[in-house]
Amino acid sequence: MTTQTPDSPSARTAEQKAQDRSRLLELIQDLAVVRGRVTLSSGKEADYYIDLRRVTLHHEAAPLVGRVMLDMLDEAGIGFAAVGGLTMGADPVGTAMLHEAGRQGRAVDAFVVRKAQKSYGMGRQVEGPAVEGRDVVVLEDTSTTGGSALTAVEGVRNAGGNVRAVAVIVDRSTGAAERIEAEAGVPYLFAFGKDELGLD
């Protein structure tokens, strides 16, 4: 007979998961939403900017990111051994999940995808523990066009990884979900929609 440790996924109650999600939403609204006309990395303009690095690199929010993202993927039934994405938006998300998984006694690695393969050293595009032959989830903090996530998916597949899903913290409802699912052929999951942030 096995016993669950207090930090194991099945030991976390629905109430704890809901509290984590609610608090993370508050922190995103307080720290990450910047109002005003901005040009996004895609070249598109918007009346607000969601700077999720203010959350993923925050002392209280980062552990919540790890828990909420793991909970979301678990509830979707996505099995995976490693997480990561295109540097640098995905890096702290993957690190948060790596540390939270470790705290729960789960073996989840993280990886970093460069925008292009290195022309020196080992010539790798995907850095960290090898993804070859492993089920992985490609991450992004938020996505406008899906371009960064698709670049990461391509890099991971070229390295032999089996991409099970793309997961983001915030979906901006700007077509990334549809493009990623169509072009990458994997599910697109998000923890929060822009309507939850009061941005509709």
C-alpha positions as CSV (number, residue, x, y, z in Angstrom):
1,M,0.0,0.0,0.0
2,T,1.3,3.4,-1.0
3,T,0.6,6.6,0.8
4,Q,0.3,10.0,-0.8
5,T,2.6,12.7,0.4
6,P,1.0,16.1,1.2
7,D,2.5,17.6,-1.9
8,S,1.5,14.9,-4.4
9,P,-0.9,15.9,-7.2
10,S,-3.7,13.7,-6.0
11,A,-3.4,15.1,-2.4
12,R,-4.1,18.6,-3.6
13,T,-7.8,19.3,-3.1
14,A,-10.1,21.0,-5.6
15,E,-10.3,23.9,-3.1
16,Q,-6.5,24.3,-3.0
17,K,-6.4,24.3,-6.8
18,A,-9.1,26.9,-7.1
19,Q,-7.4,29.1,-4.5
20,D,-4.1,28.9,-6.4
21,R,-5.8,29.8,-9.6
22,S,-7.7,32.7,-8.1
23,R,-4.6,34.2,-6.5
24,L,-2.6,33.8,-9.7
25,L,-5.3,35.6,-11.6
26,E,-5.2,38.5,-9.1
27,L,-1.4,38.8,-9.5
28,I,-1.7,38.8,-13.3
29,Q,-4.3,41.6,-13.1
30,D,-2.2,43.6,-10.6
31,L,1.3,43.0,-12.0
32,A,1.1,42.1,-15.6
33,V,-1.6,44.0,-17.4
34,V,-0.3,47.3,-18.7
35,R,-2.8,49.6,-20.4
36,G,-1.9,51.9,-23.2
37,R,-1.2,51.7,-27.0
38,V,1.7,49.2,-27.6
39,T,3.2,47.4,-30.5
40,L,3.5,43.6,-29.9
41,S,6.3,41.3,-31.0
42,S,4.1,40.2,-33.9
43,G,4.0,43.8,-35.2
44,K,0.3,44.1,-34.3
45,E,-0.9,47.0,-32.1
46,A,-3.0,46.7,-29.0
47,D,-4.6,48.9,-26.3
48,Y,-2.9,46.9,-23.6
49,Y,0.1,44.7,-23.0
50,I,0.3,41.6,-20.8
51,D,3.9,41.5,-19.4
52,L,3.9,38.1,-17.9
53,R,7.5,38.2,-17.0
54,R,6.4,40.5,-14.1
55,V,4.5,37.4,-12.9
56,T,6.7,34.4,-14.0
57,L,9.7,36.0,-12.3
58,H,7.8,37.2,-9.2
59,H,8.5,35.5,-5.8
60,E,4.9,34.7,-5.0
61,A,3.5,34.2,-8.5
62,A,6.1,31.9,-10.0
63,P,5.2,28.9,-7.7
64,L,1.6,29.5,-8.5
65,V,2.4,29.4,-12.2
66,G,4.0,26.1,-11.7
67,R,1.1,24.6,-9.8
68,V,-1.7,26.0,-12.1
69,M,0.0,24.9,-15.3
70,L,0.7,21.4,-13.9
71,D,-2.9,21.2,-12.7
72,M,-4.3,22.3,-16.1
73,L,-2.2,19.7,-18.0
74,D,-3.1,16.9,-15.6
75,E,-6.8,17.7,-15.8
76,A,-6.5,17.6,-19.6
77,G,-4.9,14.2,-19.4
78,I,-1.7,15.3,-21.1
79,G,1.2,13.1,-20.1
80,F,4.7,14.5,-20.4
81,A,8.3,14.2,-19.2
82,A,9.6,17.7,-20.1
83,V,8.4,21.2,-20.6
84,G,9.9,24.3,-22.3
85,G,9.7,26.6,-25.3
86,L,11.2,29.4,-27.2
87,T,13.6,31.6,-25.1
88,M,12.8,33.7,-23.3
89,G,9.1,34.0,-22.6
90,A,8.8,30.3,-22.0
91,D,11.9,29.9,-19.8
92,P,10.6,31.0,-16.4
93,V,7.3,29.1,-17.1
94,G,9.2,25.9,-17.6
95,T,11.4,26.5,-14.6
96,A,8.4,27.2,-12.4
97,M,6.8,23.9,-13.5
98,L,10.1,22.0,-13.1
99,H,10.5,23.2,-9.5
100,E,6.8,22.6,-8.6
101,A,6.9,19.1,-10.1
102,G,10.0,18.3,-8.1
103,R,8.3,19.5,-4.9
104,Q,5.5,17.1,-5.7
105,G,7.9,14.3,-6.3
106,R,7.4,14.2,-10.0
107,A,10.2,13.8,-12.6
108,V,9.6,16.6,-15.0
109,D,12.6,18.2,-16.9
110,A,12.7,21.6,-18.5
111,F,14.3,22.7,-21.8
112,V,15.1,25.9,-23.7
113,V,14.6,26.3,-27.4
114,R,16.8,28.7,-29.2
115,K,15.5,30.8,-32.1
116,A,18.0,29.1,-34.4
117,Q,20.4,26.2,-34.1
118,K,23.9,27.1,-32.8
119,S,26.7,27.2,-35.3
120,Y,29.3,26.4,-32.7
121,G,29.8,24.0,-29.7
122,M,27.4,21.1,-29.9
123,G,25.3,22.9,-32.4
124,R,22.0,22.4,-30.5
125,Q,18.8,24.3,-30.8
126,V,17.1,22.6,-27.8
127,E,19.2,23.0,-24.6
128,G,18.8,21.0,-21.4
129,P,18.2,17.3,-20.9
130,A,17.6,15.6,-24.3
131,V,14.0,15.6,-25.6
132,E,14.6,12.8,-28.1
133,G,12.0,10.1,-27.8
134,R,10.2,11.9,-24.9
135,D,6.7,13.3,-24.6
136,V,7.0,17.1,-24.1
137,V,4.8,20.1,-23.7
138,V,5.8,23.3,-25.5
139,L,5.2,26.4,-23.3
140,E,4.7,30.1,-23.8
141,D,3.7,32.8,-21.3
142,T,1.2,34.3,-23.8
143,S,0.8,34.1,-27.6
144,T,-0.6,36.5,-30.2
145,T,0.0,34.8,-33.5
146,G,1.4,31.5,-32.3
147,G,4.6,32.1,-34.1
148,S,7.0,31.6,-31.2
149,A,5.3,28.4,-30.1
150,L,5.4,27.0,-33.6
151,T,9.1,27.8,-33.9
152,A,9.6,25.9,-30.6
153,V,7.4,22.9,-31.8
154,E,9.5,22.7,-35.0
155,G,12.8,22.8,-33.0
156,V,11.6,20.1,-30.5
157,R,10.4,17.9,-33.3
158,N,13.7,18.3,-35.2
159,A,15.4,17.2,-31.9
160,G,13.3,14.1,-31.8
161,G,10.8,15.1,-29.2
162,N,7.1,14.1,-29.2
163,V,5.1,17.3,-28.7
164,R,1.9,16.4,-26.8
165,A,0.4,20.0,-26.5
166,V,1.1,23.7,-26.5
167,A,0.2,25.4,-23.2
168,V,0.2,29.1,-22.3
169,I,-0.7,31.1,-19.2
170,V,-2.8,33.7,-20.9
171,D,-4.6,33.4,-24.3
172,R,-5.2,36.8,-26.0
173,S,-7.9,35.4,-28.3
174,T,-6.0,36.6,-31.4
175,G,-5.9,33.5,-33.4
176,A,-2.9,31.7,-31.8
177,A,-5.0,28.7,-30.7
178,E,-6.5,28.1,-34.1
179,R,-3.1,28.5,-35.9
180,I,-1.2,26.2,-33.5
181,E,-3.8,23.5,-33.6
182,A,-4.0,23.6,-37.4
183,E,-0.3,23.8,-38.1
184,A,1.2,21.8,-35.3
185,G,-1.7,19.3,-34.9
186,V,-1.6,19.3,-31.1
187,P,-4.0,20.7,-28.5
188,Y,-3.6,24.3,-27.4
189,L,-4.4,24.8,-23.7
190,F,-4.5,28.1,-21.7
191,A,-4.9,28.8,-18.0
192,F,-6.7,32.2,-18.4
193,G,-8.5,33.9,-21.3
194,K,-8.4,37.6,-21.8
195,D,-12.1,37.9,-20.7
196,E,-11.0,36.7,-17.2
197,L,-8.5,39.6,-17.1
198,G,-11.3,42.1,-17.9
199,L,-9.8,42.9,-21.3
200,D,-12.8,42.3,-23.5
